[in-house]
Amino acid sequence: MLIVHATLVVQPDKRDEFVNAFAGLAETTNKEDGVLSYTLYESAATPSSFVVVEEYKDEDAFHAHMTSEHFQAALPLLSGVLAAPPKIVKHEAQDGVEVALG
Amino acid sequence: MLIVHATLVVQPDKRDEFVNAFAGLAETTNKEDGVLSYTLYESAATPSSFVVVEEYKDEDAFHAHMTSEHFQAALPLLSGVLAAPPKIVKHEAQDGVEVALG
């Protein structure tokens, strides 16, 4: 599988516009074949700094997402609200193992 | 390396108490040997639902964190504010590769 952490720093005055627009992208993306999860989170310590935690079945699924119509259509919106270039880091990973606490 | 996603659902009226207390844990944890990153994020779609995105050099570093004094001391606080048992999933992973957009 593939784990992707996409860090997005948004202009503070564009935060709500970004969150609302991203909700549509996330909804469509989570319906794609091979997308295991695709969730937007905001840093608790640094408002308007976000991470998208993305999990894909494999590299092909990730490529299919990045070249999808809905993702490509979202890029102009993203570039209009970001305060810095996005940092997208992918990791080849093994399937998750649940860990008990304590 | 190891990637850990720890999902924590907090009682809404305990959200601020949780975020403030977690800041101290995150600060100490990020100084541990072998901790590459340890960051608390809140779901944009579901307030009071959090993920801790954790990256460790290896299994030993993760074990050292889970058995550390500061993490063990935080457990009673966590159990007092969580609305559901935490879900902690770890992945053996390769080092990240940065991906260019578009």
N, CA and C atoms of all chains as a GROMACS GRO file, in nm:
protein
  612
    1MET      N    1   0.084  -0.119   0.000
    1MET     CA    2   0.000   0.000   0.000
    1MET      C    3   0.089   0.125   0.000
    2LEU      N    4   0.021   0.239  -0.015
    2LEU     CA    5   0.092   0.366  -0.018
    2LEU      C    6   0.027   0.460   0.084
    3ILE      N    7   0.115   0.525   0.163
    3ILE     CA    8   0.065   0.627   0.255
    3ILE      C    9   0.117   0.761   0.206
    4VAL      N   10   0.028   0.859   0.196
    4VAL     CA   11   0.069   0.992   0.152
    4VAL      C   12   0.027   1.093   0.259
    5HIS      N   13   0.122   1.177   0.296
    5HIS     CA   14   0.091   1.290   0.384
    5HIS      C   15   0.111   1.416   0.302
    6ALA      N   16   0.001   1.487   0.276
    6ALA     CA   17   0.009   1.611   0.199
    6ALA      C   18  -0.013   1.727   0.294
    7THR      N   19   0.090   1.808   0.316
    7THR     CA   20   0.081   1.920   0.409
    7THR      C   21   0.049   2.047   0.331
    8LEU      N   22  -0.060   2.113   0.372
    8LEU     CA   23  -0.108   2.231   0.301
    8LEU      C   24  -0.122   2.347   0.399
    9VAL      N   25  -0.052   2.456   0.373
    9VAL     CA   26  -0.064   2.576   0.458
    9VAL      C   27  -0.153   2.675   0.383
   10VAL      N   28  -0.266   2.709   0.445
   10VAL     CA   29  -0.368   2.791   0.379
   10VAL      C   30  -0.362   2.934   0.433
   11GLN      N   31  -0.390   3.030   0.345
   11GLN     CA   32  -0.400   3.170   0.391
   11GLN      C   33  -0.514   3.177   0.494
   12PRO      N   34  -0.486   3.228   0.615
   12PRO     CA   35  -0.587   3.226   0.722
   12PRO      C   36  -0.723   3.279   0.680
   13ASP      N   37  -0.726   3.382   0.598
   13ASP     CA   38  -0.858   3.440   0.561
   13ASP      C   39  -0.931   3.354   0.456
   14LYS      N   40  -0.860   3.251   0.404
   14LYS     CA   41  -0.921   3.162   0.304
   14LYS      C   42  -0.951   3.023   0.365
   15ARG      N   43  -0.933   3.010   0.500
   15ARG     CA   44  -0.946   2.879   0.564
   15ARG      C   45  -1.083   2.815   0.538
   16ASP      N   46  -1.190   2.887   0.566
   16ASP     CA   47  -1.324   2.826   0.553
   16ASP      C   48  -1.355   2.792   0.407
   17GLU      N   49  -1.313   2.881   0.317
   17GLU     CA   50  -1.335   2.856   0.173
   17GLU      C   51  -1.265   2.726   0.134
   18PHE      N   52  -1.142   2.709   0.185
   18PHE     CA   53  -1.064   2.588   0.155
   18PHE      C   54  -1.132   2.463   0.212
   19VAL      N   55  -1.172   2.467   0.339
   19VAL     CA   56  -1.232   2.349   0.404
   19VAL      C   57  -1.360   2.308   0.333
   20ASN      N   58  -1.441   2.406   0.297
   20ASN     CA   59  -1.568   2.376   0.229
   20ASN      C   60  -1.543   2.315   0.091
   21ALA      N   61  -1.448   2.374   0.018
   21ALA     CA   62  -1.420   2.323  -0.117
   21ALA      C   63  -1.358   2.184  -0.110
   22PHE      N   64  -1.272   2.164  -0.010
   22PHE     CA   65  -1.200   2.036  -0.001
   22PHE      C   66  -1.297   1.921   0.033
   23ALA      N   67  -1.406   1.955   0.102
   23ALA     CA   68  -1.501   1.850   0.141
   23ALA      C   69  -1.554   1.777   0.018
   24GLY      N   70  -1.583   1.852  -0.089
   24GLY     CA   71  -1.632   1.790  -0.213
   24GLY      C   72  -1.527   1.701  -0.276
   25LEU      N   73  -1.402   1.750  -0.277
   25LEU     CA   74  -1.293   1.670  -0.334
   25LEU      C   75  -1.276   1.540  -0.254
   26ALA      N   76  -1.281   1.551  -0.123
   26ALA     CA   77  -1.260   1.432  -0.037
   26ALA      C   78  -1.374   1.331  -0.059
   27GLU      N   79  -1.495   1.382  -0.071
   27GLU     CA   80  -1.609   1.291  -0.091
   27GLU      C   81  -1.594   1.212  -0.221
   28THR      N   82  -1.559   1.281  -0.329
   28THR     CA   83  -1.540   1.214  -0.458
   28THR      C   84  -1.421   1.118  -0.453
   29THR      N   85  -1.313   1.164  -0.394
   29THR     CA   86  -1.191   1.083  -0.389
   29THR      C   87  -1.213   0.954  -0.310
   30ASN      N   88  -1.287   0.960  -0.202
   30ASN     CA   89  -1.309   0.840  -0.120
   30ASN      C   90  -1.394   0.736  -0.192
   31LYS      N   91  -1.451   0.775  -0.307
   31LYS     CA   92  -1.526   0.677  -0.387
   31LYS      C   93  -1.440   0.613  -0.495
   32GLU      N   94  -1.318   0.662  -0.514
   32GLU     CA   95  -1.231   0.607  -0.617
   32GLU      C   96  -1.188   0.465  -0.582
   33ASP      N   97  -1.175   0.380  -0.684
   33ASP     CA   98  -1.117   0.246  -0.662
   33ASP      C   99  -0.975   0.262  -0.610
   34GLY      N  100  -0.937   0.183  -0.514
   34GLY     CA  101  -0.797   0.185  -0.468
   34GLY      C  102  -0.764   0.293  -0.367
   35VAL      N  103  -0.860   0.382  -0.338
   35VAL     CA  104  -0.838   0.481  -0.231
   35VAL      C  105  -0.888   0.418  -0.102
   36LEU      N  106  -0.800   0.395  -0.007
   36LEU     CA  107  -0.838   0.332   0.120
   36LEU      C  108  -0.891   0.436   0.217
   37SER      N  109  -0.826   0.553   0.218
   37SER     CA  110  -0.879   0.664   0.299
   37SER      C  111  -0.816   0.794   0.248
   38TYR      N  112  -0.891   0.901   0.268
   38TYR     CA  113  -0.846   1.033   0.218
   38TYR      C  114  -0.916   1.135   0.307
   39THR      N  115  -0.842   1.184   0.410
   39THR     CA  116  -0.906   1.264   0.514
   39THR      C  117  -0.827   1.391   0.541
   40LEU      N  118  -0.900   1.503   0.551
   40LEU     CA  119  -0.837   1.633   0.578
   40LEU      C  120  -0.839   1.662   0.727
   41TYR      N  121  -0.722   1.697   0.779
   41TYR     CA  122  -0.709   1.733   0.921
   41TYR      C  123  -0.641   1.868   0.934
   42GLU      N  124  -0.676   1.942   1.040
   42GLU     CA  125  -0.611   2.070   1.064
   42GLU      C  126  -0.521   2.059   1.186
   43SER      N  127  -0.403   2.118   1.179
   43SER     CA  128  -0.311   2.112   1.292
   43SER      C  129  -0.376   2.178   1.414
   44ALA      N  130  -0.367   2.108   1.529
   44ALA     CA  131  -0.425   2.163   1.651
   44ALA      C  132  -0.341   2.281   1.700
   45ALA      N  133  -0.208   2.273   1.673
   45ALA     CA  134  -0.119   2.378   1.724
   45ALA      C  135  -0.112   2.498   1.629
   46THR      N  136  -0.133   2.473   1.499
   46THR     CA  137  -0.114   2.580   1.399
   46THR      C  138  -0.235   2.590   1.307
   47PRO      N  139  -0.340   2.664   1.347
   47PRO     CA  140  -0.459   2.677   1.264
   47PRO      C  141  -0.422   2.718   1.120
   48SER      N  142  -0.501   2.669   1.024
   48SER     CA  143  -0.483   2.694   0.880
   48SER      C  144  -0.365   2.614   0.822
   49SER      N  145  -0.304   2.529   0.905
   49SER     CA  146  -0.205   2.434   0.853
   49SER      C  147  -0.272   2.296   0.856
   50PHE      N  148  -0.276   2.231   0.739
   50PHE     CA  149  -0.354   2.108   0.724
   50PHE      C  150  -0.263   1.993   0.679
   51VAL      N  151  -0.312   1.872   0.708
   51VAL     CA  152  -0.252   1.754   0.644
   51VAL      C  153  -0.366   1.672   0.586
   52VAL      N  154  -0.345   1.620   0.465
   52VAL     CA  155  -0.437   1.521   0.410
   52VAL      C  156  -0.369   1.387   0.432
   53VAL      N  157  -0.432   1.301   0.512
   53VAL     CA  158  -0.380   1.167   0.534
   53VAL      C  159  -0.446   1.077   0.431
   54GLU      N  160  -0.362   1.026   0.340
   54GLU     CA  161  -0.413   0.950   0.225
   54GLU      C  162  -0.354   0.810   0.227
   55GLU      N  163  -0.440   0.711   0.201
   55GLU     CA  164  -0.393   0.572   0.194
   55GLU      C  165  -0.447   0.511   0.066
   56TYR      N  166  -0.358   0.450  -0.013
   56TYR     CA  167  -0.395   0.392  -0.142
   56TYR      C  168  -0.355   0.245  -0.147
   57LYS      N  169  -0.429   0.170  -0.229
   57LYS     CA  170  -0.399   0.028  -0.244
   57LYS      C  171  -0.257   0.013  -0.301
   58ASP      N  172  -0.223   0.094  -0.399
   58ASP     CA  173  -0.092   0.086  -0.463
   58ASP      C  174  -0.060   0.214  -0.539
   59GLU      N  175   0.056   0.216  -0.602
   59GLU     CA  176   0.102   0.333  -0.678
   59GLU      C  177   0.004   0.370  -0.790
   60ASP      N  178  -0.053   0.267  -0.856
   60ASP     CA  179  -0.146   0.294  -0.966
   60ASP      C  180  -0.268   0.372  -0.917
   61ALA      N  181  -0.316   0.336  -0.800
   61ALA     CA  182  -0.434   0.404  -0.744
   61ALA      C  183  -0.400   0.549  -0.713
   62PHE      N  184  -0.279   0.570  -0.663
   62PHE     CA  185  -0.236   0.708  -0.634
   62PHE      C  186  -0.225   0.788  -0.763
   63HIS      N  187  -0.164   0.728  -0.865
   63HIS     CA  188  -0.150   0.796  -0.995
   63HIS      C  189  -0.288   0.827  -1.054
   64ALA      N  190  -0.381   0.730  -1.041
   64ALA     CA  191  -0.516   0.751  -1.095
   64ALA      C  192  -0.582   0.871  -1.026
   65HIS      N  193  -0.558   0.884  -0.895
   65HIS     CA  194  -0.616   0.997  -0.822
   65HIS      C  195  -0.556   1.130  -0.870
   66MET      N  196  -0.420   1.131  -0.876
   66MET     CA  197  -0.352   1.256  -0.911
   66MET      C  198  -0.389   1.303  -1.052
   67THR      N  199  -0.425   1.210  -1.140
   67THR     CA  200  -0.459   1.248  -1.279
   67THR      C  201  -0.611   1.252  -1.301
   68SER      N  202  -0.688   1.233  -1.194
   68SER     CA  203  -0.834   1.232  -1.209
   68SER      C  204  -0.887   1.371  -1.242
   69GLU      N  205  -1.003   1.373  -1.306
   69GLU     CA  206  -1.064   1.501  -1.346
   69GLU      C  207  -1.092   1.588  -1.222
   70HIS      N  208  -1.148   1.524  -1.118
   70HIS     CA  209  -1.189   1.605  -1.002
   70HIS      C  210  -1.067   1.662  -0.928
   71PHE      N  211  -0.953   1.583  -0.927
   71PHE     CA  212  -0.836   1.639  -0.859
   71PHE      C  213  -0.775   1.752  -0.942
   72GLN      N  214  -0.765   1.727  -1.073
   72GLN     CA  215  -0.708   1.831  -1.161
   72GLN      C  216  -0.794   1.959  -1.156
   73ALA      N  217  -0.926   1.940  -1.146
   73ALA     CA  218  -1.017   2.056  -1.141
   73ALA      C  219  -0.999   2.133  -1.010
   74ALA      N  220  -0.954   2.065  -0.905
   74ALA     CA  221  -0.939   2.131  -0.774
   74ALA      C  222  -0.809   2.212  -0.765
   75LEU      N  223  -0.713   2.183  -0.854
   75LEU     CA  224  -0.580   2.246  -0.841
   75LEU      C  225  -0.587   2.399  -0.849
   76PRO      N  226  -0.663   2.457  -0.944
   76PRO     CA  227  -0.668   2.605  -0.949
   76PRO      C  228  -0.721   2.662  -0.817
   77LEU      N  229  -0.823   2.596  -0.758
   77LEU     CA  230  -0.875   2.648  -0.630
   77LEU      C  231  -0.766   2.642  -0.524
   78LEU      N  232  -0.697   2.527  -0.519
   78LEU     CA  233  -0.592   2.510  -0.417
   78LEU      C  234  -0.487   2.619  -0.429
   79SER      N  235  -0.441   2.642  -0.553
   79SER     CA  236  -0.331   2.740  -0.568
   79SER      C  237  -0.377   2.879  -0.526
   80GLY      N  238  -0.509   2.904  -0.533
   80GLY     CA  239  -0.561   3.036  -0.496
   80GLY      C  240  -0.570   3.058  -0.346
   81VAL      N  241  -0.568   2.952  -0.267
   81VAL     CA  242  -0.586   2.969  -0.121
   81VAL      C  243  -0.462   2.929  -0.041
   82LEU      N  244  -0.366   2.864  -0.107
   82LEU     CA  245  -0.248   2.820  -0.030
   82LEU      C  246  -0.154   2.937  -0.003
   83ALA      N  247  -0.090   2.931   0.113
   83ALA     CA  248   0.006   3.036   0.151
   83ALA      C  249   0.148   2.992   0.116
   84ALA      N  250   0.165   2.865   0.079
   84ALA     CA  251   0.297   2.810   0.044
   84ALA      C  252   0.273   2.689  -0.045
   85PRO      N  253   0.377   2.649  -0.121
   85PRO     CA  254   0.361   2.529  -0.204
   85PRO      C  255   0.327   2.408  -0.115
   86PRO      N  256   0.240   2.318  -0.162
   86PRO     CA  257   0.208   2.199  -0.082
   86PRO      C  258   0.329   2.106  -0.072
   87LYS      N  259   0.338   2.034   0.039
   87LYS     CA  260   0.444   1.933   0.052
   87LYS      C  261   0.376   1.796   0.055
   88ILE      N  262   0.399   1.719  -0.051
   88ILE     CA  263   0.334   1.588  -0.065
   88ILE      C  264   0.442   1.481  -0.056
   89VAL      N  265   0.431   1.396   0.046
   89VAL     CA  266   0.532   1.292   0.067
   89VAL      C  267   0.463   1.156   0.065
   90LYS      N  268   0.514   1.066  -0.020
   90LYS     CA  269   0.454   0.932  -0.026
   90LYS      C  270   0.550   0.829   0.032
   91HIS      N  271   0.491   0.727   0.093
   91HIS     CA  272   0.568   0.617   0.153
   91HIS      C  273   0.512   0.484   0.106
   92GLU      N  274   0.597   0.400   0.048
   92GLU     CA  275   0.558   0.259   0.032
   92GLU      C  276   0.543   0.204   0.174
   93ALA      N  277   0.436   0.133   0.200
   93ALA     CA  278   0.414   0.087   0.338
   93ALA      C  279   0.348  -0.050   0.339
   94GLN      N  280   0.366  -0.121   0.450
   94GLN     CA  281   0.294  -0.246   0.468
   94GLN      C  282   0.157  -0.216   0.530
   95ASP      N  283   0.067  -0.311   0.515
   95ASP     CA  284  -0.065  -0.292   0.575
   95ASP      C  285  -0.053  -0.263   0.725
   96GLY      N  286  -0.150  -0.189   0.775
   96GLY     CA  287  -0.145  -0.147   0.915
   96GLY      C  288  -0.168  -0.262   1.012
   97VAL      N  289  -0.106  -0.247   1.129
   97VAL     CA  290  -0.128  -0.342   1.239
   97VAL      C  291  -0.180  -0.261   1.356
   98GLU      N  292  -0.294  -0.303   1.409
   98GLU     CA  293  -0.351  -0.225   1.521
   98GLU      C  294  -0.271  -0.253   1.648
   99VAL      N  295  -0.248  -0.146   1.725
   99VAL     CA  296  -0.167  -0.155   1.847
   99VAL      C  297  -0.256  -0.127   1.968
  100ALA      N  298  -0.247  -0.217   2.068
  100ALA     CA  299  -0.326  -0.194   2.190
  100ALA      C  300  -0.250  -0.095   2.278
  101LEU      N  301  -0.325  -0.013   2.352
  101LEU     CA  302  -0.262   0.085   2.441
  101LEU      C  303  -0.223   0.021   2.573
  102GLY      N  304  -0.120   0.075   2.634
  102GLY     CA  305  -0.086   0.035   2.773
  102GLY      C  306  -0.029  -0.104   2.784
  103MET      N  307   1.146   0.269   0.855
  103MET     CA  308   1.079   0.359   0.947
  103MET      C  309   0.939   0.307   0.980
  104LEU      N  310   0.873   0.374   1.075
  104LEU     CA  311   0.739   0.334   1.116
  104LEU      C  312   0.648   0.456   1.110
  105ILE      N  313   0.530   0.435   1.048
  105ILE     CA  314   0.430   0.542   1.048
  105ILE      C  315   0.315   0.494   1.137
  106VAL      N  316   0.272   0.581   1.227
  106VAL     CA  317   0.160   0.547   1.314
  106VAL      C  318   0.052   0.654   1.299
  107HIS      N  319  -0.070   0.608   1.278
  107HIS     CA  320  -0.186   0.699   1.279
  107HIS      C  321  -0.270   0.661   1.400
  108ALA      N  322  -0.277   0.751   1.496
  108ALA     CA  323  -0.356   0.724   1.617
  108ALA      C  324  -0.480   0.812   1.612
  109THR      N  325  -0.596   0.750   1.598
  109THR     CA  326  -0.722   0.825   1.588
  109THR      C  327  -0.786   0.833   1.725
  110LEU      N  328  -0.815   0.955   1.766
  110LEU     CA  329  -0.870   0.980   1.900
  110LEU      C  330  -0.998   1.061   1.888
  111VAL      N  331  -1.107   1.009   1.939
  111VAL     CA  332  -1.234   1.083   1.939
  111VAL      C  333  -1.255   1.135   2.082
  112VAL      N  334  -1.261   1.268   2.092
  112VAL     CA  335  -1.266   1.334   2.223
  112VAL      C  336  -1.408   1.380   2.252
  113GLN      N  337  -1.446   1.376   2.378
  113GLN     CA  338  -1.577   1.430   2.418
  113GLN      C  339  -1.576   1.580   2.385
  114PRO      N  340  -1.677   1.628   2.308
  114PRO     CA  341  -1.673   1.767   2.259
  114PRO      C  342  -1.649   1.870   2.369
  115ASP      N  343  -1.706   1.848   2.488
  115ASP     CA  344  -1.688   1.949   2.594
  115ASP      C  345  -1.548   1.940   2.657
  116LYS      N  346  -1.471   1.839   2.620
  116LYS     CA  347  -1.334   1.823   2.674
  116LYS      C  348  -1.228   1.856   2.567
  117ARG      N  349  -1.275   1.907   2.450
  117ARG     CA  350  -1.183   1.928   2.337
  117ARG      C  351  -1.065   2.019   2.376
  118ASP      N  352  -1.094   2.138   2.430
  118ASP     CA  353  -0.985   2.232   2.459
  118ASP      C  354  -0.890   2.177   2.566
  119GLU      N  355  -0.948   2.111   2.667
  119GLU     CA  356  -0.865   2.051   2.773
  119GLU      C  357  -0.768   1.950   2.710
  120PHE      N  358  -0.821   1.871   2.617
  120PHE     CA  359  -0.740   1.770   2.549
  120PHE      C  360  -0.629   1.835   2.467
  121VAL      N  361  -0.664   1.935   2.384
  121VAL     CA  362  -0.565   1.999   2.295
  121VAL      C  363  -0.454   2.062   2.378
  122ASN      N  364  -0.491   2.130   2.486
  122ASN     CA  365  -0.389   2.196   2.570
  122ASN      C  366  -0.298   2.094   2.637
  123ALA      N  367  -0.356   1.986   2.688
  123ALA     CA  368  -0.275   1.886   2.757
  123ALA      C  369  -0.186   1.812   2.656
  124PHE      N  370  -0.240   1.789   2.536
  124PHE     CA  371  -0.163   1.712   2.437
  124PHE      C  372  -0.042   1.791   2.388
  125ALA      N  373  -0.052   1.923   2.391
  125ALA     CA  374   0.059   2.006   2.342
  125ALA      C  375   0.187   1.974   2.420
  126GLY      N  376   0.174   1.957   2.551
  126GLY     CA  377   0.291   1.924   2.634
  126GLY      C  378   0.348   1.789   2.598
  127LEU      N  379   0.259   1.691   2.579
  127LEU     CA  380   0.304   1.556   2.542
  127LEU      C  381   0.376   1.561   2.407
  128ALA      N  382   0.321   1.634   2.312
  128ALA     CA  383   0.381   1.641   2.178
  128ALA      C  384   0.519   1.708   2.185
  129GLU      N  385   0.529   1.813   2.266
  129GLU     CA  386   0.657   1.884   2.276
  129GLU      C  387   0.766   1.791   2.331
  130THR      N  388   0.733   1.717   2.436
  130THR     CA  389   0.831   1.625   2.495
  130THR      C  390   0.863   1.511   2.398
  131THR      N  391   0.759   1.458   2.336
  131THR     CA  392   0.778   1.344   2.246
  131THR      C  393   0.867   1.382   2.126
  132ASN      N  394   0.849   1.500   2.073
  132ASN     CA  395   0.929   1.540   1.958
  132ASN      C  396   1.077   1.556   1.990
  133LYS      N  397   1.110   1.553   2.119
  133LYS     CA  398   1.253   1.560   2.159
  133LYS      C  399   1.312   1.421   2.179
  134GLU      N  400   1.229   1.317   2.173
  134GLU     CA  401   1.279   1.181   2.194
  134GLU      C  402   1.368   1.138   2.076
  135ASP      N  403   1.474   1.060   2.107
  135ASP     CA  404   1.555   1.001   2.000
  135ASP      C  405   1.466   0.912   1.916
  136GLY      N  406   1.481   0.917   1.786
  136GLY     CA  407   1.408   0.821   1.703
  136GLY      C  408   1.266   0.864   1.667
  137VAL      N  409   1.219   0.975   1.725
  137VAL     CA  410   1.088   1.028   1.684
  137VAL      C  411   1.113   1.126   1.570
  138LEU      N  412   1.063   1.095   1.453
  138LEU     CA  413   1.085   1.182   1.336
  138LEU      C  414   0.981   1.294   1.334
  139SER      N  415   0.858   1.259   1.368
  139SER     CA  416   0.755   1.364   1.382
  139SER      C  417   0.640   1.307   1.465
  140TYR      N  418   0.570   1.398   1.532
  140TYR     CA  419   0.460   1.358   1.623
  140TYR      C  420   0.369   1.479   1.631
  141THR      N  421   0.262   1.477   1.548
  141THR     CA  422   0.181   1.598   1.533
  141THR      C  423   0.033   1.567   1.549
  142LEU      N  424  -0.037   1.652   1.626
  142LEU     CA  425  -0.181   1.635   1.650
  142LEU      C  426  -0.259   1.718   1.549
  143TYR      N  427  -0.354   1.653   1.482
  143TYR     CA  428  -0.441   1.721   1.386
  143TYR      C  429  -0.587   1.693   1.421
  144GLU      N  430  -0.675   1.788   1.389
  144GLU     CA  431  -0.818   1.768   1.412
  144GLU      C  432  -0.889   1.755   1.279
  145SER      N  433  -0.982   1.660   1.272
  145SER     CA  434  -1.055   1.639   1.148
  145SER      C  435  -1.130   1.768   1.110
  146ALA      N  436  -1.117   1.807   0.982
  146ALA     CA  437  -1.186   1.929   0.936
  146ALA      C  438  -1.337   1.902   0.928
  147ALA      N  439  -1.372   1.776   0.896
  147ALA     CA  440  -1.515   1.743   0.877
  147ALA      C  441  -1.583   1.709   1.009
  148THR      N  442  -1.506   1.658   1.106
  148THR     CA  443  -1.566   1.608   1.231
  148THR      C  444  -1.493   1.665   1.352
  149PRO      N  445  -1.530   1.785   1.397
  149PRO     CA  446  -1.463   1.845   1.514
  149PRO      C  447  -1.458   1.747   1.632
  150SER      N  448  -1.351   1.756   1.710
  150SER     CA  449  -1.325   1.670   1.827
  150SER      C  450  -1.284   1.529   1.787
  151SER      N  451  -1.264   1.506   1.657
  151SER     CA  452  -1.205   1.380   1.612
  151SER      C  453  -1.064   1.414   1.564
  152PHE      N  454  -0.965   1.345   1.624
  152PHE     CA  455  -0.826   1.384   1.600
  152PHE      C  456  -0.748   1.266   1.542
  153VAL      N  457  -0.637   1.299   1.478
  153VAL     CA  458  -0.538   1.197   1.443
  153VAL      C  459  -0.402   1.250   1.488
  154VAL      N  460  -0.322   1.162   1.546
  154VAL     CA  461  -0.182   1.195   1.573
  154VAL      C  462  -0.104   1.126   1.461
  155VAL      N  463  -0.037   1.206   1.380
  155VAL     CA  464   0.047   1.151   1.273
  155VAL      C  465   0.187   1.138   1.332
  156GLU      N  466   0.231   1.012   1.345
  156GLU     CA  467   0.357   0.984   1.415
  156GLU      C  468   0.452   0.912   1.320
  157GLU      N  469   0.579   0.952   1.320
  157GLU     CA  470   0.679   0.886   1.238
  157GLU      C  471   0.800   0.856   1.326
  158TYR      N  472   0.845   0.730   1.321
  158TYR     CA  473   0.956   0.684   1.405
  158TYR      C  474   1.066   0.624   1.320
  159LYS      N  475   1.188   0.631   1.371
  159LYS     CA  476   1.302   0.574   1.299
  159LYS      C  477   1.279   0.423   1.282
  160ASP      N  478   1.232   0.359   1.388
  160ASP     CA  479   1.212   0.213   1.384
  160ASP      C  480   1.120   0.169   1.498
  161GLU      N  481   1.095   0.039   1.504
  161GLU     CA  482   1.007  -0.020   1.606
  161GLU      C  483   1.057   0.013   1.747
  162ASP      N  484   1.189   0.009   1.767
  162ASP     CA  485   1.245   0.035   1.901
  162ASP      C  486   1.210   0.176   1.948
  163ALA      N  487   1.215   0.270   1.857
  163ALA     CA  488   1.184   0.410   1.892
  163ALA      C  489   1.037   0.422   1.930
  164PHE      N  490   0.953   0.349   1.857
  164PHE     CA  491   0.809   0.352   1.888
  164PHE      C  492   0.784   0.291   2.026
  165HIS      N  493   0.849   0.176   2.051
  165HIS     CA  494   0.834   0.109   2.182
  165HIS      C  495   0.885   0.200   2.294
  166ALA      N  496   0.997   0.267   2.269
  166ALA     CA  497   1.053   0.357   2.372
  166ALA      C  498   0.953   0.468   2.404
  167HIS      N  499   0.886   0.517   2.300
  167HIS     CA  500   0.786   0.622   2.324
  167HIS      C  501   0.669   0.569   2.406
  168MET      N  502   0.614   0.453   2.363
  168MET     CA  503   0.495   0.399   2.429
  168MET      C  504   0.521   0.365   2.577
  169THR      N  505   0.647   0.335   2.609
  169THR     CA  506   0.680   0.298   2.748
  169THR      C  507   0.743   0.415   2.824
  170SER      N  508   0.751   0.531   2.759
  170SER     CA  509   0.815   0.646   2.824
  170SER      C  510   0.730   0.697   2.941
  171GLU      N  511   0.798   0.763   3.035
  171GLU     CA  512   0.730   0.816   3.153
  171GLU      C  513   0.622   0.917   3.113
  172HIS      N  514   0.659   1.007   3.020
  172HIS     CA  515   0.564   1.115   2.985
  172HIS      C  516   0.441   1.059   2.913
  173PHE      N  517   0.461   0.952   2.831
  173PHE     CA  518   0.343   0.897   2.763
  173PHE      C  519   0.256   0.822   2.863
  174GLN      N  520   0.319   0.740   2.946
  174GLN     CA  521   0.243   0.666   3.048
  174GLN      C  522   0.167   0.761   3.141
  175ALA      N  523   0.232   0.876   3.173
  175ALA     CA  524   0.167   0.974   3.263
  175ALA      C  525   0.047   1.039   3.194
  176ALA      N  526   0.048   1.044   3.060
  176ALA     CA  527  -0.061   1.109   2.987
  176ALA      C  528  -0.183   1.018   2.974
  177LEU      N  529  -0.165   0.887   2.992
  177LEU     CA  530  -0.275   0.792   2.967
  177LEU      C  531  -0.398   0.820   3.053
  178PRO      N  532  -0.382   0.845   3.184
  178PRO     CA  533  -0.502   0.872   3.266
  178PRO      C  534  -0.580   0.993   3.214
  179LEU      N  535  -0.505   1.098   3.172
  179LEU     CA  536  -0.574   1.216   3.119
  179LEU      C  537  -0.651   1.177   2.994
  180LEU      N  538  -0.584   1.102   2.905
  180LEU     CA  539  -0.649   1.066   2.778
  180LEU      C  540  -0.777   0.988   2.805
  181SER      N  541  -0.770   0.890   2.895
  181SER     CA  542  -0.889   0.806   2.915
  181SER      C  543  -1.003   0.889   2.972
  182GLY      N  544  -0.970   1.002   3.039
  182GLY     CA  545  -1.074   1.085   3.098
  182GLY      C  546  -1.146   1.173   2.998
  183VAL      N  547  -1.085   1.196   2.879
  183VAL     CA  548  -1.146   1.288   2.782
  183VAL      C  549  -1.191   1.219   2.654
  184LEU      N  550  -1.151   1.093   2.635
  184LEU     CA  551  -1.187   1.027   2.510
  184LEU      C  552  -1.333   0.982   2.513
  185ALA      N  553  -1.396   0.986   2.397
  185ALA     CA  554  -1.536   0.941   2.385
  185ALA      C  555  -1.542   0.797   2.338
  186ALA      N  556  -1.428   0.742   2.294
  186ALA     CA  557  -1.422   0.605   2.244
  186ALA      C  558  -1.277   0.558   2.259
  187PRO      N  559  -1.257   0.425   2.259
  187PRO     CA  560  -1.119   0.376   2.268
  187PRO      C  561  -1.036   0.429   2.151
  188PRO      N  562  -0.908   0.465   2.173
  188PRO     CA  563  -0.825   0.513   2.062
  188PRO      C  564  -0.799   0.400   1.962
  189LYS      N  565  -0.781   0.438   1.835
  189LYS     CA  566  -0.743   0.338   1.735
  189LYS      C  567  -0.602   0.373   1.688
  190ILE      N  568  -0.508   0.287   1.723
  190ILE     CA  569  -0.367   0.312   1.691
  190ILE      C  570  -0.322   0.209   1.588
  191VAL      N  571  -0.284   0.255   1.470
  191VAL     CA  572  -0.244   0.163   1.363
  191VAL      C  573  -0.102   0.198   1.320
  192LYS      N  574  -0.015   0.096   1.320
  192LYS     CA  575   0.124   0.122   1.279
  192LYS      C  576   0.152   0.053   1.146
  193HIS      N  577   0.238   0.116   1.068
  193HIS     CA  578   0.278   0.064   0.936
  193HIS      C  579   0.430   0.064   0.926
  194GLU      N  580   0.488  -0.051   0.895
  194GLU     CA  581   0.628  -0.050   0.850
  194GLU      C  582   0.629   0.027   0.718
  195ALA      N  583   0.722   0.119   0.701
  195ALA     CA  584   0.718   0.200   0.578
  195ALA      C  585   0.859   0.232   0.533
  196GLN      N  586   0.869   0.263   0.404
  196GLN     CA  587   0.996   0.311   0.351
  196GLN      C  588   1.002   0.463   0.368
  197ASP      N  589   1.122   0.516   0.363
  197ASP     CA  590   1.137   0.661   0.376
  197ASP      C  591   1.052   0.731   0.271
  198GLY      N  592   1.010   0.852   0.304
  198GLY     CA  593   0.921   0.926   0.216
  198GLY      C  594   0.990   0.976   0.090
  199VAL      N  595   0.911   0.988  -0.014
  199VAL     CA  596   0.958   1.046  -0.141
  199VAL      C  597   0.867   1.165  -0.170
  200GLU      N  598   0.927   1.281  -0.191
  200GLU     CA  599   0.842   1.397  -0.216
  200GLU      C  600   0.787   1.392  -0.358
  201VAL      N  601   0.659   1.431  -0.372
  201VAL     CA  602   0.590   1.422  -0.501
  201VAL      C  603   0.557   1.564  -0.547
  202ALA      N  604   0.590   1.594  -0.673
  202ALA     CA  605   0.556   1.726  -0.727
  202ALA      C  606   0.412   1.724  -0.774
  203LEU      N  607   0.345   1.838  -0.756
  203LEU     CA  608   0.206   1.848  -0.798
  203LEU      C  609   0.196   1.873  -0.948
  204GLY      N  610   0.085   1.826  -1.008
  204GLY     CA  611   0.053   1.862  -1.149
  204GLY      C  612   0.149   1.802  -1.248
   0.00000   0.00000   0.00000
